[in-house]
Amino acid sequence: MMKPRRRHPIQALSAVKIRNLSKPGKYADGNGLYLVVDPSGAKRWMLRTVVKGKRRDIGLGGLSLVSLAKARGDARTYRETARAGGDPLQDRRKVRTSIPTFAECARDVHAIRLPHWRNPKHGAQWLATLETYSFPYFGDRPVDQIESGDVLKVLLPIWVTKAETARRVRQRLKAVFDYAKAKGFRSGDNPLEGLGKVLPKQIDQPVHHPSVAYQDVAAFMQSLQNQPGIAARALEFTILTAARSGETRGAMSNEIDMDTRTWTIPGNRMKAGQQQRVPLSDAAMIVLRGLPRLGALVFPGVINGKTLSDASLSAVMRRMNIDAVPHGFRSTFRDWAAERTNFPRDVCEAALAHTLHDKTEKAYKRTDLFEKRQKLMDAWAAFVTSASADVIAIPRTA
């Protein structure tokens, strides 16, 4: 007579055992509770039980969001509901009707932040990147059901090939999940936590705006002065002040003091959020004095009261068959200052309104170096409006 085969009792899972599991498969904890390890390495809980006479598999969430103790507690609750003749899945669906989808949360975050972005184009891009890269994967899913493995499916295909875009998507995903947790739609860690150990290393390639070489800028300016239209004058002024094109396009008449030859840009129009005083050279003043006064804007668009579009200055350069962009003239200015002058680095950086990264230096610096920048901008104007790009001797100003 054969002896009955002895059944080995299922060994319950432990925190140490769970941490060491890496092989894909199902690992039993007992009473129908399993930890599932997916091929991607993601770990999730599953309860196998009988609901109204049929075997059902019920997902209890990812390990990153649901601890072993919570999974056991939830499994116990669901088993009791099933034994009483109820349907735990149906009950859970009723609860989840109040949980918004990821797409709904993303649009909420976008709406909250939109009024605080100075650049409307950035606001549009913020949501567009999520719509393009994340919505196809989990845009219509409840925000509390998205796990690290889902986020990896979004980031891995673009992490190396589109490094800058991928970093922006990652930041925006994090913001949405943080919002969802703050609103009580999620619990546990953000699904972005710990992904830095999984994602491959990015090799950044510096992005340079196409620019006109400083040796050619004087000839370019001569051609530009022959171009008609307010956009051409705005580009000319942008080059002479080394400003960003958006700062020029949004310039208001009350920002410019013709007596002191100063353009004061308020902080809400500056990239760094800090007020910037711009010294105006003789050449910049000539541009201003030649403008028609049509309203509050210094460089009004075609529609009265509207600013020039962000493409208007680029269009001037395209008409001139110049393979460069307006923003590139800031690089032109910086190269010229480094190669052809002895002005100190901090004066040149201040002229570009670059933010100091050294916190100690930033804390102690109280001056905007206006007088030294006035000399720098006068020298720059003399260079770009000269008949030829000969070397201009600049005395040391330190």
MIMIVO-437783 format. One record per residue (C-alpha): residue number from 1; x, y, z. Coordinates in nm, 3 decimals, decimal comma. Each point is the difference from the previous one (the first is absolute). Layout:
MIMIVO-437783
rec guvo NUM | x X | y Y | z Z
...
//
This chain:
MIMIVO-437783
rec guvo 1 | x 0,000 | y 0,000 | z 0,000
rec guvo 2 | x 0,146 | y 0,332 | z -0,107
rec guvo 3 | x 0,043 | y 0,264 | z 0,264
rec guvo 4 | x -0,181 | y 0,329 | z -0,073
rec guvo 5 | x 0,234 | y 0,272 | z -0,126
rec guvo 6 | x 0,078 | y 0,246 | z 0,275
rec guvo 7 | x -0,087 | y 0,356 | z -0,087
rec guvo 8 | x 0,261 | y 0,256 | z 0,093
rec guvo 9 | x -0,158 | y 0,304 | z 0,165
rec guvo 10 | x 0,026 | y 0,322 | z -0,195
rec guvo 11 | x 0,267 | y 0,220 | z 0,149
rec guvo 12 | x -0,126 | y 0,350 | z 0,051
rec guvo 13 | x 0,187 | y 0,282 | z -0,167
rec guvo 14 | x 0,219 | y 0,238 | z 0,198
rec guvo 15 | x 0,150 | y 0,340 | z -0,071
rec guvo 16 | x 0,345 | y -0,154 | z -0,053
rec guvo 17 | x -0,134 | y -0,273 | z -0,229
rec guvo 18 | x -0,197 | y 0,252 | z -0,205
rec guvo 19 | x 0,302 | y 0,224 | z -0,039
rec guvo 20 | x 0,209 | y -0,291 | z -0,135
rec guvo 21 | x -0,258 | y -0,119 | z -0,253
rec guvo 22 | x 0,103 | y 0,077 | z -0,356
rec guvo 23 | x -0,104 | y -0,297 | z -0,215
rec guvo 24 | x -0,331 | y 0,058 | z -0,182
rec guvo 25 | x -0,288 | y -0,205 | z 0,141
rec guvo 26 | x -0,264 | y -0,027 | z 0,274
rec guvo 27 | x 0,106 | y -0,039 | z 0,364
rec guvo 28 | x -0,262 | y -0,113 | z 0,252
rec guvo 29 | x -0,050 | y 0,159 | z 0,339
rec guvo 30 | x -0,292 | y -0,221 | z 0,097
rec guvo 31 | x -0,381 | y 0,018 | z -0,010
rec guvo 32 | x 0,003 | y 0,083 | z -0,369
rec guvo 33 | x 0,231 | y 0,302 | z 0,024
rec guvo 34 | x 0,287 | y 0,012 | z -0,250
rec guvo 35 | x 0,282 | y 0,237 | z -0,082
rec guvo 36 | x 0,043 | y 0,010 | z -0,380
rec guvo 37 | x 0,341 | y 0,093 | z -0,142
rec guvo 38 | x -0,038 | y 0,121 | z -0,358
rec guvo 39 | x 0,273 | y -0,046 | z -0,267
rec guvo 40 | x 0,071 | y 0,374 | z 0,029
rec guvo 41 | x 0,087 | y -0,050 | z 0,368
rec guvo 42 | x -0,312 | y 0,176 | z 0,129
rec guvo 43 | x -0,168 | y -0,172 | z 0,296
rec guvo 44 | x -0,373 | y -0,001 | z 0,067
rec guvo 45 | x -0,250 | y -0,169 | z 0,227
rec guvo 46 | x -0,276 | y -0,236 | z -0,116
rec guvo 47 | x -0,276 | y -0,178 | z 0,194
rec guvo 48 | x -0,143 | y -0,322 | z -0,142
rec guvo 49 | x -0,341 | y -0,077 | z 0,152
rec guvo 50 | x -0,350 | y -0,122 | z -0,087
rec guvo 51 | x -0,267 | y 0,263 | z -0,061
rec guvo 52 | x -0,357 | y -0,128 | z -0,043
rec guvo 53 | x 0,120 | y -0,343 | z -0,106
rec guvo 54 | x 0,265 | y 0,119 | z -0,246
rec guvo 55 | x 0,372 | y 0,023 | z 0,054
rec guvo 56 | x 0,120 | y 0,358 | z -0,032
rec guvo 57 | x 0,341 | y 0,165 | z 0,003
rec guvo 58 | x -0,011 | y 0,340 | z 0,170
rec guvo 59 | x 0,291 | y 0,245 | z -0,031
rec guvo 60 | x 0,086 | y 0,174 | z 0,324
rec guvo 61 | x 0,259 | y 0,248 | z -0,131
rec guvo 62 | x 0,374 | y 0,024 | z -0,046
rec guvo 63 | x 0,252 | y -0,072 | z 0,272
rec guvo 64 | x 0,123 | y 0,360 | z -0,020
rec guvo 65 | x -0,346 | y 0,118 | z 0,114
rec guvo 66 | x -0,132 | y -0,295 | z 0,203
rec guvo 67 | x 0,203 | y -0,151 | z 0,283
rec guvo 68 | x -0,012 | y -0,367 | z 0,101
rec guvo 69 | x -0,212 | y 0,084 | z 0,306
rec guvo 70 | x -0,249 | y 0,204 | z -0,205
rec guvo 71 | x -0,021 | y -0,270 | z -0,269
rec guvo 72 | x -0,085 | y -0,261 | z 0,268
rec guvo 73 | x -0,260 | y 0,233 | z 0,152
rec guvo 74 | x -0,163 | y 0,077 | z -0,334
rec guvo 75 | x 0,002 | y -0,369 | z -0,095
rec guvo 76 | x -0,171 | y -0,090 | z 0,328
rec guvo 77 | x -0,269 | y 0,266 | z -0,061
rec guvo 78 | x -0,066 | y -0,121 | z -0,354
rec guvo 79 | x -0,021 | y -0,367 | z 0,108
rec guvo 80 | x -0,252 | y 0,086 | z 0,270
rec guvo 81 | x -0,211 | y 0,195 | z -0,251
rec guvo 82 | x 0,008 | y -0,294 | z -0,244
rec guvo 83 | x -0,093 | y -0,255 | z 0,272
rec guvo 84 | x -0,298 | y 0,219 | z 0,094
rec guvo 85 | x -0,124 | y -0,021 | z -0,362
rec guvo 86 | x 0,121 | y 0,346 | z -0,107
rec guvo 87 | x 0,218 | y 0,105 | z -0,290
rec guvo 88 | x 0,317 | y 0,180 | z 0,117
rec guvo 89 | x 0,084 | y 0,104 | z -0,357
rec guvo 90 | x -0,335 | y 0,171 | z -0,046
rec guvo 91 | x 0,036 | y 0,173 | z 0,336
rec guvo 92 | x 0,345 | y 0,121 | z -0,096
rec guvo 93 | x -0,125 | y 0,137 | z -0,332
rec guvo 94 | x -0,258 | y 0,207 | z 0,185
rec guvo 95 | x 0,272 | y 0,150 | z 0,217
rec guvo 96 | x 0,221 | y 0,072 | z -0,299
rec guvo 97 | x -0,260 | y 0,205 | z -0,180
rec guvo 98 | x 0,121 | y 0,292 | z 0,215
rec guvo 99 | x 0,366 | y -0,052 | z -0,098
rec guvo 100 | x 0,090 | y 0,212 | z -0,305
rec guvo 101 | x 0,204 | y -0,127 | z -0,290
rec guvo 102 | x 0,361 | y 0,100 | z -0,053
rec guvo 103 | x -0,104 | y 0,224 | z -0,290
rec guvo 104 | x -0,255 | y 0,181 | z 0,218
rec guvo 105 | x 0,264 | y 0,059 | z 0,269
rec guvo 106 | x 0,251 | y 0,121 | z -0,259
rec guvo 107 | x -0,248 | y 0,254 | z -0,136
rec guvo 108 | x -0,078 | y 0,115 | z 0,354
rec guvo 109 | x 0,370 | y 0,060 | z 0,072
rec guvo 110 | x 0,037 | y 0,182 | z -0,331
rec guvo 111 | x -0,298 | y 0,226 | z 0,077
rec guvo 112 | x 0,141 | y 0,082 | z 0,346
rec guvo 113 | x 0,344 | y 0,090 | z -0,132
rec guvo 114 | x -0,099 | y 0,172 | z -0,325
rec guvo 115 | x -0,068 | y 0,348 | z 0,149
rec guvo 116 | x 0,348 | y 0,003 | z 0,157
rec guvo 117 | x 0,199 | y -0,073 | z -0,317
rec guvo 118 | x 0,137 | y 0,312 | z -0,166
rec guvo 119 | x 0,031 | y -0,176 | z -0,335
rec guvo 120 | x -0,332 | y -0,135 | z -0,138
rec guvo 121 | x 0,197 | y -0,218 | z -0,242
rec guvo 122 | x 0,161 | y -0,181 | z 0,295
rec guvo 123 | x -0,343 | y -0,057 | z 0,151
rec guvo 124 | x -0,126 | y -0,161 | z -0,320
rec guvo 125 | x 0,312 | y -0,217 | z -0,030
rec guvo 126 | x -0,033 | y -0,115 | z 0,363
rec guvo 127 | x -0,329 | y -0,180 | z -0,070
rec guvo 128 | x 0,088 | y -0,096 | z -0,358
rec guvo 129 | x 0,298 | y -0,212 | z 0,109
rec guvo 130 | x -0,220 | y -0,199 | z 0,238
rec guvo 131 | x -0,270 | y -0,042 | z -0,265
rec guvo 132 | x 0,259 | y -0,128 | z -0,247
rec guvo 133 | x 0,208 | y -0,231 | z 0,216
rec guvo 134 | x -0,207 | y -0,112 | z 0,302
rec guvo 135 | x -0,369 | y 0,020 | z -0,091
rec guvo 136 | x 0,021 | y -0,289 | z -0,253
rec guvo 137 | x 0,128 | y -0,228 | z 0,280
rec guvo 138 | x -0,215 | y 0,094 | z 0,297
rec guvo 139 | x -0,184 | y 0,325 | z -0,062
rec guvo 140 | x -0,343 | y -0,164 | z 0,048
rec guvo 141 | x 0,097 | y -0,208 | z 0,303
rec guvo 142 | x -0,082 | y 0,095 | z 0,362
rec guvo 143 | x 0,299 | y 0,191 | z 0,131
rec guvo 144 | x 0,031 | y -0,228 | z 0,304
rec guvo 145 | x 0,056 | y -0,306 | z -0,219
rec guvo 146 | x 0,314 | y 0,120 | z -0,181
rec guvo 147 | x 0,324 | y -0,158 | z 0,116
rec guvo 148 | x 0,373 | y 0,038 | z -0,063
rec guvo 149 | x -0,009 | y -0,264 | z -0,274
rec guvo 150 | x -0,257 | y 0,205 | z -0,190
rec guvo 151 | x 0,215 | y 0,312 | z 0,024
rec guvo 152 | x 0,300 | y -0,195 | z -0,129
rec guvo 153 | x -0,195 | y -0,086 | z -0,315
rec guvo 154 | x -0,034 | y 0,374 | z -0,064
rec guvo 155 | x 0,358 | y 0,105 | z 0,077
rec guvo 156 | x 0,218 | y -0,285 | z -0,127
rec guvo 157 | x -0,072 | y 0,048 | z -0,374
rec guvo 158 | x 0,104 | y 0,368 | z 0,012
rec guvo 159 | x 0,244 | y 0,013 | z 0,292
rec guvo 160 | x 0,315 | y -0,013 | z -0,216
rec guvo 161 | x -0,127 | y 0,102 | z -0,344
rec guvo 162 | x -0,189 | y 0,310 | z 0,124
rec guvo 163 | x 0,181 | y 0,072 | z 0,325
rec guvo 164 | x -0,119 | y 0,355 | z 0,063
rec guvo 165 | x -0,362 | y -0,083 | z -0,087
rec guvo 166 | x 0,013 | y -0,309 | z 0,221
rec guvo 167 | x 0,120 | y 0,202 | z 0,298
rec guvo 168 | x -0,284 | y 0,245 | z -0,048
rec guvo 169 | x -0,253 | y -0,283 | z -0,024
rec guvo 170 | x 0,143 | y -0,149 | z 0,319
rec guvo 171 | x -0,029 | y 0,331 | z 0,188
rec guvo 172 | x -0,358 | y 0,051 | z -0,118
rec guvo 173 | x -0,103 | y -0,355 | z 0,087
rec guvo 174 | x 0,139 | y 0,052 | z 0,348
rec guvo 175 | x -0,198 | y 0,321 | z 0,040
rec guvo 176 | x -0,325 | y -0,177 | z -0,095
rec guvo 177 | x 0,057 | y -0,291 | z 0,240
rec guvo 178 | x 0,097 | y 0,240 | z 0,280
rec guvo 179 | x -0,325 | y 0,188 | z -0,062
rec guvo 180 | x -0,200 | y -0,324 | z 0,004
rec guvo 181 | x 0,152 | y -0,099 | z 0,333
rec guvo 182 | x -0,062 | y 0,345 | z 0,151
rec guvo 183 | x -0,366 | y -0,024 | z -0,107
rec guvo 184 | x -0,035 | y -0,343 | z 0,158
rec guvo 185 | x -0,036 | y -0,187 | z -0,330
rec guvo 186 | x 0,318 | y -0,201 | z 0,060
rec guvo 187 | x 0,202 | y -0,130 | z 0,293
rec guvo 188 | x 0,357 | y -0,120 | z 0,041
rec guvo 189 | x 0,306 | y 0,105 | z -0,195
rec guvo 190 | x -0,003 | y 0,190 | z -0,328
rec guvo 191 | x 0,044 | y -0,256 | z -0,287
rec guvo 192 | x 0,298 | y 0,208 | z -0,117
rec guvo 193 | x 0,193 | y -0,079 | z 0,319
rec guvo 194 | x 0,295 | y -0,231 | z -0,056
rec guvo 195 | x -0,020 | y 0,000 | z -0,381
rec guvo 196 | x 0,340 | y 0,171 | z -0,019
rec guvo 197 | x 0,158 | y -0,337 | z 0,084
rec guvo 198 | x -0,179 | y -0,169 | z -0,290
rec guvo 199 | x 0,019 | y 0,258 | z -0,278
rec guvo 200 | x 0,319 | y -0,001 | z -0,210
rec guvo 201 | x 0,250 | y 0,283 | z 0,026
rec guvo 202 | x -0,069 | y 0,290 | z -0,231
rec guvo 203 | x 0,278 | y 0,155 | z -0,202
rec guvo 204 | x -0,092 | y 0,363 | z -0,048
rec guvo 205 | x 0,094 | y 0,178 | z -0,318
rec guvo 206 | x 0,019 | y 0,378 | z 0,041
rec guvo 207 | x -0,270 | y 0,183 | z -0,194
rec guvo 208 | x 0,121 | y 0,313 | z -0,175
rec guvo 209 | x -0,227 | y 0,256 | z -0,158
rec guvo 210 | x 0,111 | y 0,072 | z -0,358
rec guvo 211 | x 0,174 | y 0,336 | z 0,009
rec guvo 212 | x 0,181 | y 0,256 | z -0,212
rec guvo 213 | x 0,375 | y 0,003 | z 0,060
rec guvo 214 | x 0,112 | y 0,317 | z 0,178
rec guvo 215 | x 0,234 | y 0,073 | z -0,292
rec guvo 216 | x -0,306 | y 0,023 | z -0,228
rec guvo 217 | x -0,239 | y 0,187 | z 0,227
rec guvo 218 | x 0,091 | y 0,349 | z -0,124
rec guvo 219 | x -0,078 | y -0,095 | z -0,361
rec guvo 220 | x -0,323 | y -0,160 | z 0,115
rec guvo 221 | x -0,103 | y 0,314 | z 0,187
rec guvo 222 | x 0,060 | y 0,213 | z -0,309
rec guvo 223 | x -0,237 | y -0,226 | z -0,198
rec guvo 224 | x -0,250 | y -0,007 | z 0,286
rec guvo 225 | x -0,022 | y 0,380 | z 0,010
rec guvo 226 | x -0,125 | y -0,012 | z -0,359
rec guvo 227 | x -0,282 | y -0,241 | z 0,092
rec guvo 228 | x -0,341 | y 0,171 | z 0,043
rec guvo 229 | x -0,250 | y -0,070 | z 0,272
rec guvo 230 | x -0,038 | y 0,005 | z 0,377
rec guvo 231 | x 0,129 | y -0,358 | z 0,035
rec guvo 232 | x 0,331 | y 0,101 | z -0,159
rec guvo 233 | x 0,033 | y 0,290 | z 0,246
rec guvo 234 | x -0,081 | y -0,234 | z 0,288
rec guvo 235 | x 0,272 | y -0,241 | z -0,115
rec guvo 236 | x 0,247 | y 0,290 | z -0,032
rec guvo 237 | x -0,083 | y 0,114 | z 0,354
rec guvo 238 | x 0,028 | y -0,357 | z 0,130
rec guvo 239 | x 0,350 | y -0,035 | z -0,141
rec guvo 240 | x 0,115 | y 0,336 | z 0,135
rec guvo 241 | x -0,124 | y -0,080 | z 0,351
rec guvo 242 | x 0,095 | y -0,373 | z 0,000
rec guvo 243 | x -0,354 | y -0,063 | z 0,128
rec guvo 244 | x -0,223 | y -0,300 | z -0,052
rec guvo 245 | x -0,246 | y 0,052 | z -0,285
rec guvo 246 | x -0,298 | y -0,049 | z 0,234
rec guvo 247 | x 0,123 | y 0,284 | z 0,219
rec guvo 248 | x 0,019 | y 0,229 | z -0,304
rec guvo 249 | x -0,337 | y -0,103 | z -0,142
rec guvo 250 | x -0,169 | y 0,067 | z 0,333
rec guvo 251 | x 0,181 | y 0,328 | z 0,069
rec guvo 252 | x -0,233 | y 0,275 | z 0,125
rec guvo 253 | x 0,052 | y 0,373 | z -0,052
rec guvo 254 | x -0,011 | y 0,064 | z 0,375
rec guvo 255 | x 0,298 | y -0,235 | z 0,049
rec guvo 256 | x 0,231 | y 0,229 | z -0,195
rec guvo 257 | x 0,145 | y 0,321 | z 0,143
rec guvo 258 | x 0,127 | y 0,203 | z -0,294
rec guvo 259 | x 0,173 | y 0,250 | z 0,231
rec guvo 260 | x 0,212 | y -0,252 | z 0,192
rec guvo 261 | x 0,022 | y -0,232 | z -0,303
rec guvo 262 | x -0,119 | y -0,294 | z 0,203
rec guvo 263 | x -0,237 | y -0,285 | z -0,079
rec guvo 264 | x -0,135 | y -0,150 | z 0,324
rec guvo 265 | x -0,157 | y -0,343 | z -0,059
rec guvo 266 | x -0,225 | y -0,112 | z 0,286
rec guvo 267 | x 0,066 | y -0,336 | z 0,162
rec guvo 268 | x -0,321 | y -0,156 | z -0,129
rec guvo 269 | x 0,135 | y 0,028 | z -0,355
rec guvo 270 | x 0,349 | y -0,134 | z 0,077
rec guvo 271 | x 0,098 | y -0,366 | z -0,019
rec guvo 272 | x 0,157 | y 0,011 | z 0,347
rec guvo 273 | x -0,292 | y 0,197 | z 0,144
rec guvo 274 | x 0,222 | y 0,293 | z 0,102
rec guvo 275 | x -0,015 | y 0,360 | z -0,122
rec guvo 276 | x 0,270 | y 0,088 | z -0,255
rec guvo 277 | x 0,130 | y 0,348 | z -0,082
rec guvo 278 | x 0,134 | y 0,017 | z -0,354
rec guvo 279 | x 0,231 | y 0,289 | z -0,096
rec guvo 280 | x -0,083 | y 0,138 | z -0,344
rec guvo 281 | x 0,276 | y 0,093 | z -0,242
rec guvo 282 | x -0,019 | y 0,287 | z -0,253
rec guvo 283 | x -0,090 | y -0,253 | z -0,270
rec guvo 284 | x -0,283 | y -0,148 | z 0,210
rec guvo 285 | x -0,133 | y 0,353 | z 0,064
rec guvo 286 | x 0,001 | y 0,072 | z -0,374
rec guvo 287 | x -0,218 | y -0,308 | z -0,056
rec guvo 288 | x -0,245 | y 0,116 | z 0,268
rec guvo 289 | x -0,020 | y 0,357 | z -0,124
rec guvo 290 | x -0,080 | y -0,122 | z -0,351
rec guvo 291 | x -0,305 | y -0,199 | z 0,112
rec guvo 292 | x -0,361 | y 0,117 | z -0,045
rec guvo 293 | x -0,184 | y 0,037 | z 0,331
rec guvo 294 | x -0,309 | y -0,214 | z -0,050
rec guvo 295 | x -0,076 | y -0,094 | z 0,357
rec guvo 296 | x 0,136 | y -0,150 | z 0,318
rec guvo 297 | x 0,211 | y -0,259 | z -0,181
rec guvo 298 | x 0,339 | y 0,111 | z -0,130
rec guvo 299 | x -0,014 | y -0,252 | z -0,285
rec guvo 300 | x -0,372 | y -0,056 | z -0,069
rec guvo 301 | x -0,119 | y -0,284 | z -0,219
rec guvo 302 | x -0,212 | y 0,026 | z -0,313
rec guvo 303 | x -0,316 | y -0,011 | z 0,211
rec guvo 304 | x -0,011 | y 0,313 | z 0,210
rec guvo 305 | x 0,058 | y -0,073 | z 0,367
rec guvo 306 | x 0,152 | y -0,344 | z -0,064
rec guvo 307 | x 0,366 | y -0,094 | z 0,034
rec guvo 308 | x 0,207 | y -0,124 | z -0,290
rec guvo 309 | x -0,018 | y -0,377 | z -0,038
rec guvo 310 | x 0,297 | y -0,211 | z 0,109
rec guvo 311 | x 0,058 | y -0,090 | z -0,366
rec guvo 312 | x 0,006 | y 0,357 | z -0,131
rec guvo 313 | x 0,369 | y 0,064 | z 0,070
rec guvo 314 | x 0,099 | y -0,339 | z -0,142
rec guvo 315 | x -0,195 | y 0,084 | z -0,314
rec guvo 316 | x 0,218 | y 0,308 | z -0,054
rec guvo 317 | x 0,310 | y -0,219 | z 0,006
rec guvo 318 | x -0,154 | y -0,252 | z -0,238
rec guvo 319 | x -0,078 | y 0,279 | z -0,248
rec guvo 320 | x 0,367 | y 0,098 | z 0,022
rec guvo 321 | x 0,101 | y -0,364 | z -0,069
rec guvo 322 | x 0,185 | y -0,019 | z 0,332
rec guvo 323 | x 0,031 | y -0,349 | z 0,148
rec guvo 324 | x -0,025 | y 0,107 | z 0,365
rec guvo 325 | x -0,259 | y 0,095 | z 0,263
rec guvo 326 | x -0,047 | y 0,321 | z 0,202
rec guvo 327 | x 0,098 | y -0,167 | z 0,327
rec guvo 328 | x 0,335 | y -0,091 | z -0,156
rec guvo 329 | x 0,109 | y 0,366 | z 0,016
rec guvo 330 | x 0,041 | y -0,040 | z 0,376
rec guvo 331 | x 0,269 | y -0,258 | z -0,076
rec guvo 332 | x 0,144 | y 0,233 | z -0,261
rec guvo 333 | x 0,023 | y 0,274 | z 0,262
rec guvo 334 | x 0,157 | y -0,234 | z 0,257
rec guvo 335 | x 0,261 | y -0,130 | z -0,246
rec guvo 336 | x 0,090 | y 0,356 | z -0,100
rec guvo 337 | x 0,033 | y 0,109 | z 0,364
rec guvo 338 | x 0,230 | y -0,294 | z 0,077
rec guvo 339 | x 0,212 | y 0,023 | z -0,315
rec guvo 340 | x 0,022 | y 0,375 | z -0,065
rec guvo 341 | x -0,027 | y 0,177 | z 0,337
rec guvo 342 | x 0,148 | y -0,003 | z 0,349
rec guvo 343 | x -0,327 | y 0,048 | z 0,184
rec guvo 344 | x -0,025 | y -0,228 | z 0,304
rec guvo 345 | x -0,208 | y -0,315 | z -0,028
rec guvo 346 | x -0,255 | y 0,109 | z 0,261
rec guvo 347 | x -0,070 | y 0,322 | z -0,194
rec guvo 348 | x -0,062 | y -0,198 | z -0,320
rec guvo 349 | x -0,224 | y -0,249 | z 0,179
rec guvo 350 | x -0,194 | y 0,282 | z 0,167
rec guvo 351 | x -0,060 | y 0,154 | z -0,343
rec guvo 352 | x -0,169 | y -0,325 | z -0,101
rec guvo 353 | x -0,202 | y -0,009 | z 0,326
rec guvo 354 | x 0,144 | y -0,339 | z 0,085
rec guvo 355 | x -0,073 | y -0,122 | z 0,352
rec guvo 356 | x 0,286 | y -0,066 | z 0,241
rec guvo 357 | x 0,012 | y -0,368 | z 0,095
rec guvo 358 | x 0,234 | y 0,047 | z 0,297
rec guvo 359 | x -0,234 | y 0,064 | z 0,296
rec guvo 360 | x 0,270 | y 0,170 | z 0,207
rec guvo 361 | x 0,096 | y 0,237 | z -0,283
rec guvo 362 | x -0,368 | y 0,067 | z -0,067
rec guvo 363 | x -0,065 | y 0,083 | z 0,366
rec guvo 364 | x 0,276 | y 0,260 | z 0,019
rec guvo 365 | x -0,035 | y 0,162 | z -0,340
rec guvo 366 | x -0,202 | y 0,322 | z 0,033
rec guvo 367 | x 0,085 | y 0,186 | z -0,323
rec guvo 368 | x -0,119 | y -0,057 | z -0,356
rec guvo 369 | x 0,325 | y 0,146 | z -0,143
rec guvo 370 | x -0,202 | y 0,251 | z -0,198
rec guvo 371 | x 0,279 | y 0,251 | z -0,070
rec guvo 372 | x 0,239 | y -0,268 | z -0,121
rec guvo 373 | x -0,272 | y -0,154 | z -0,212
rec guvo 374 | x -0,066 | y 0,342 | z -0,153
rec guvo 375 | x 0,359 | y 0,005 | z -0,127
rec guvo 376 | x -0,031 | y -0,359 | z -0,121
rec guvo 377 | x -0,317 | y 0,069 | z -0,197
rec guvo 378 | x 0,145 | y 0,318 | z -0,150
rec guvo 379 | x 0,298 | y -0,205 | z -0,120
rec guvo 380 | x -0,231 | y -0,269 | z -0,139
rec guvo 381 | x -0,208 | y 0,259 | z -0,187
rec guvo 382 | x 0,315 | y 0,156 | z -0,145
rec guvo 383 | x 0,113 | y -0,343 | z -0,121
rec guvo 384 | x -0,326 | y -0,112 | z -0,160
rec guvo 385 | x -0,066 | y 0,333 | z -0,172
rec guvo 386 | x 0,355 | y 0,043 | z -0,131
rec guvo 387 | x 0,060 | y -0,021 | z -0,373
rec guvo 388 | x 0,218 | y -0,306 | z 0,052
rec guvo 389 | x 0,055 | y -0,243 | z 0,283
rec guvo 390 | x 0,352 | y 0,121 | z 0,080
rec guvo 391 | x 0,130 | y -0,056 | z 0,350
rec guvo 392 | x -0,112 | y 0,276 | z 0,234
rec guvo 393 | x 0,246 | y 0,071 | z 0,279
rec guvo 394 | x -0,185 | y -0,009 | z 0,330
rec guvo 395 | x 0,179 | y 0,130 | z 0,307
rec guvo 396 | x 0,002 | y -0,224 | z 0,306
rec guvo 397 | x -0,287 | y 0,105 | z 0,225
rec guvo 398 | x 0,078 | y -0,197 | z 0,313
//
